[in-house]
């Protein structure tokens, strides 16, 4: 394939012998992003496992809640610490190979968890090492999906694309009843074995059907390819924006770490991660221990935040893109997340203070859903400002979020033990309010990439 310039855009020029291709139905980019939703759900299935199996693991190996928090933190420290290397890997290998490699890594280390021998010495240390390694590999996940969205979606559709991807977080969380049934029927190890098989399967399908760019995919029609190439920059693209030069430019580290927008995104995503992991790591145990709900009912209640997260991701992406198309990039990307985080803070405080366990579950679930309305905004802005460097920039931002998650995994049981569970939610609410304020300084038009002018 060669390239030609037409009306200020770079369009693919097919060989004379290749007839024009057309497609009807759902565009290929949306079919692929829907499979990324499935991969995202598989990623959070494992996090669901450790939350639900936590009580059984603690009993079997004599581990306290605080030390269970260490195990959750070990995953997040590995996940956070390898975000930037993972972004570089995703940029080098492309989303197709990096996500397939990730799936193999998942399957291996989740299987190690499932094979943990009974009565093993230094069980806590083994869990810490396995979970750290799993987190280090999983760091590739969202930098790679960001790379995919930047290359496959016009700027005006990135909110929806990221909304679909992160809806997988909620879908993964909604497997609580299934995972709990596996644990009750076959033991906690079987739940991890099931998760390992799912991860291997979704990774294999991704490798078979995906490509790194629309220019490489044989199923993409000419009209879809031309639309993507013409509109994937937030401003007019210059002649060097083509498949050959993509990913070959020097990374502007100074500009990245000197960018007010990148730093504000990272700080705000720290707050986001702290609140999100309160639900992912501790909501099930909170409902069982603080609210006195039996384990089966607690598993059902724990589905509610994840249902709300799924709805919030999808709605946030659609609304963000609608605001962008009607009122401009900055209102569409920044106003919605700022409001969502502020409202989340209010709902966290209210939910922690209501008397009824059922009402607490509903109000706090609403807080989780509103929080995830902001999710697509974070990831869309990283693509808007960084272009081909999106894997690196999104990795930096996500590192902030996962450090926040590691903090909540370890601090939540300590705060609850000394000051009560209500104070754990108040702490999260305070951080959500701080994260909301950060959006006042974020500008999605503050470009980093030399390919945009």
C-alpha angles and dihedrals in degrees: 000000000000129000134235134185120239128171093341095309133101112236128181114252111212121213115263091248092055112085118218113272124220133183135196128201127031112002116250091242090062094046089054094045090051088057088051085057088058091048090049089051090051090052092054092043087073091050088050089053095056091047095050095038092047095094093049092044091051091051095046097046101028095246121157126223090255091054090045084058088055089055091052089046092051090060091048095046089055090043093049097040094055099044096102095043087047090052090052090048092050090050092050100042099029126231095285099061097030093056092045090051089048092054091054090049090050093050092050099049096038087053089053088057091050091050095052105137120235113253094014114166118247090015092167092056092048092050090048093052095045094047092046090052092047091051092048091056095042089057087086093066106086100026085057094048089049089053088052094050092048092053100038106037135063111239092251091060100046095095091058092043093053090043090059093047095050092043081076088071089064093041090053090051092051089067089080095109092046093048092045090051090052091049094048093045103038108009133262094285091063090057090058091046090053090050092051091054092049092050093050092049097049091047093053092051091049092053092050099048106030135078131191096244136016088243089066099045116097093203096059114101124224094252094052092045092050092048093052096046093046097049108028093100120075088223133026114304122228128221095271092066098100139116093263097056097035112116095008099097123101113262109247097224093170093054092046097052091039094053114111090205094053092047093047091048090052093048092047092046089054087062091045092051093048092055096041093053091050085069097037097048107026114018094090092049091043092056092045099043107025099034097036095233118155117250097256093048090045089056090053093048089048089062091065098073090049093049087052092046091055092050091044093052093050095044094044093053094048095045092046092054091045092054091046092053094047106032108017141266102291097048090046096048102034112030097057097050092045092054092043094055092047092051090046089059091055094048093049092056094045094046094051091054104048116105101222117080091212092051091047090053091050097046094044090046088055087053090054091049094050090047091057092052083076095050100087091048092063095051096040091054092053089057092044095054102034111036110185090006092064093111091059097040094045088048091055091049093046090049087062090050094050093047085056089050092050089052093053092045091059103027099046096070091043093051091044092050095050104030106014134259093280090065090052089061093043089054090052090048091054091053091047089055091050090049090053092056092053090068089069089072099042118105118183090196092064095107127205103174120091088215093073122071 
